[in-house]
């Protein structure tokens, strides 16, 4: 499988590539994708989990024990659970968000999809995401996987990154442009 140098060059990218290769060889890509999606949602919702992954006060042994318990509690697939143990043992849990994003990009590329990073001020509904996918597919000619994140600071609208292109339709950018134009 061809991967971009950007993914391979970053630390989270190397971990994501290792997990992707393992999941592909074990034919468990779908299970790992589902587990990582659950983990990403849990990271977004749980302050305790975010603290576990980022706090320098958590010892290596505590982190390994906590992610082992987390894997069982969340019913993560065995590959993902073991992978979290490796991240904990290597003191790399803080990188889990970036690893998940890189893994999703690798999986999308494996399926022949293009990945678009979409930022919105509020959560998008599944209908909105489907409409956005259809619109992006019409522009690119290939299926598009959406990597969505919420940033209330953009006030409204969307920021879409597709490859090296970025379309910034956020209200924040429009207001900044207007303010700059009014200065003369």
Secondary structure as UniProt FT lines:
FT   HELIX           5..9
FT   HELIX           11..25
FT   TURN            26..27
FT   HELIX           29..45
FT   HELIX           47..54
FT   TURN            56..57
FT   HELIX           60..73
FT   TURN            74..75
FT   HELIX           78..89
FT   TURN            90..91
FT   HELIX           93..95
FT   HELIX           96..110
FT   TURN            111..112
FT   STRAND          114..120
FT   HELIX           126..140
FT   STRAND          144..150
FT   HELIX           152..154
FT   STRAND          158..162
FT   TURN            163..164
FT   STRAND          165..168
FT   HELIX           171..183
//
